[in-house]
């Protein structure tokens, strides 16, 4: 008669199973953390681009009002760069560069460039910046 002395798992088998489980858990945790970090980076970039686009559109709307409207819009006409902060996190710098005057088919316009820079800092990624530029024109007679 044969007696079966094996009633459970050996220590080596348990140790091997635990090590496989621990390795899989570490890989999953690392993957989820990395994904969350990248999602936050994408969110920051999207918010910065949205801020920059809104600022460009705001300046273009003011420029569409006609000659001199940009100067009236700007609180200090001698300053070419205006800076402010959004949500105590994003630093925004708006620069307006008047370029030249043009006359096309009897219509006169003043053309310039708007440059909006949005910067922020995250400890995990360091300093980040988005620069958005566009052309504007002011019609005048």
C-alpha atoms as one frame of an Amber mdcrd trajectory, in Angstrom:
protein
   0.000   0.000   0.000   1.258   3.384  -1.005   0.883   6.346   1.403   0.561
   9.841  -0.089   2.449  12.168   2.202   1.856  15.279   0.128  -0.924  17.314
   1.696  -0.126  20.835   0.429   2.321  22.975  -1.475   6.011  22.964  -0.703
   7.751  26.121   0.482   9.525  26.510  -2.890   6.221  26.338  -4.781   4.642
  28.988  -2.550   7.717  31.213  -2.844   7.681  30.898  -6.624   3.939  31.751
  -6.846   4.332  34.793  -4.577   7.274  36.098  -6.613   5.261  35.817  -9.865
   2.316  37.636  -8.265   4.572  40.384  -6.854   6.289  40.935 -10.217   2.922
  41.228 -11.995   1.623  43.656  -9.344   4.700  45.884  -9.639   4.370  46.003
 -13.430   0.674  46.930 -13.221   1.198  49.623 -10.583   4.048  51.179 -12.576
   1.941  51.181 -15.747  -1.031  52.852 -14.041   1.149  55.512 -12.410   2.847
  56.302 -15.704  -0.516  56.535 -17.473  -1.887  58.915 -14.842   1.208  61.118
 -15.118   0.919  61.279 -18.918  -2.797  62.071 -18.665  -2.002  65.053 -16.392
   0.675  66.247 -18.841  -1.827  66.062 -21.700  -4.400  67.933 -19.631  -1.862
  70.693 -18.900  -0.967  71.036 -22.593  -4.600  71.146 -23.648  -5.436  73.828
 -21.079  -2.403  75.898 -22.155  -3.361  75.672 -25.830  -6.940  76.676 -24.992
  -5.721  79.707 -23.023  -3.441  80.754 -25.906  -6.159  80.349 -28.548  -8.659
  82.371 -26.515  -6.133  85.172 -26.068  -5.328  85.265 -29.799  -9.035  85.381
 -30.674  -9.627  88.143 -28.138  -6.866  90.297 -29.644  -8.139  89.612 -33.177
 -11.654  90.677 -32.157 -10.312  93.936 -30.752  -8.199  94.500 -33.884 -11.301
  94.019 -36.044 -12.820  97.118 -34.415 -10.497  99.290 -36.504  -7.380 101.414
 -36.375  -6.172 102.310 -32.907  -8.291  99.674 -31.210  -5.247  97.602 -30.216
  -3.636 100.632 -28.568  -6.841 101.331 -26.632  -7.112  97.674 -25.655  -3.583
  97.639 -24.314  -3.469  99.379 -20.941   0.073 100.663 -21.588   0.633 101.249
 -25.335   4.413 101.547 -24.887   4.622  98.014 -23.465   4.699  95.357 -26.178
   4.225  92.434 -23.791   1.383  91.943 -21.346   1.664  89.186 -18.723  -0.778
  87.648 -16.301  -1.460  84.356 -14.501  -4.372  81.930 -14.965  -5.485  79.649
 -12.119  -2.317  80.577 -10.158  -0.508  78.044 -12.341  -0.213  79.114 -15.991
   1.889  82.180 -16.771   0.648  83.918 -19.911   2.629  86.461 -21.954   0.928
  88.222 -24.871   3.090  90.130 -27.332   1.747  92.237 -30.186   4.182  93.153
 -32.943   2.826  95.669 -35.464   4.504  94.751 -38.731   3.509  96.883 -41.704
   0.747  98.798 -43.445  -0.726  97.497 -46.673  -3.168  98.723 -49.286  -5.027
  96.166 -51.375  -7.696  97.147 -53.897  -8.223 100.500 -52.223  -8.580  99.053
 -48.714  -5.942  99.983 -46.186  -4.912  97.690 -43.361  -2.305  97.495 -40.664
  -0.948  93.969 -40.254   0.782  92.581 -37.180   1.664  89.451 -35.291   0.273
  88.155 -32.004   2.507  85.817 -30.004   1.064  84.145 -26.914   3.305  82.131
 -24.621   1.804  79.970 -21.873   4.228  78.364 -19.432   3.879  76.223 -16.323
   5.964  73.999 -14.088   5.332  70.446 -12.900   7.849  68.759 -10.659   7.655
  65.503 -12.619   8.228  67.093 -16.055   9.917  70.403 -15.240   9.169  73.648
 -17.071   6.736  73.386 -19.981   5.719  76.010 -22.536   3.296  76.423 -25.418
   3.828  79.235 -27.931   0.992  80.204 -30.226   1.294  82.901 -32.888  -1.065
  84.392 -35.435  -1.423  87.326 -37.803  -3.986  90.090 -37.294  -5.069  93.028
 -39.382  -6.777  96.317 -38.594  -8.648  97.946 -41.433  -8.615 101.729 -41.663
  -9.447 104.440 -44.190
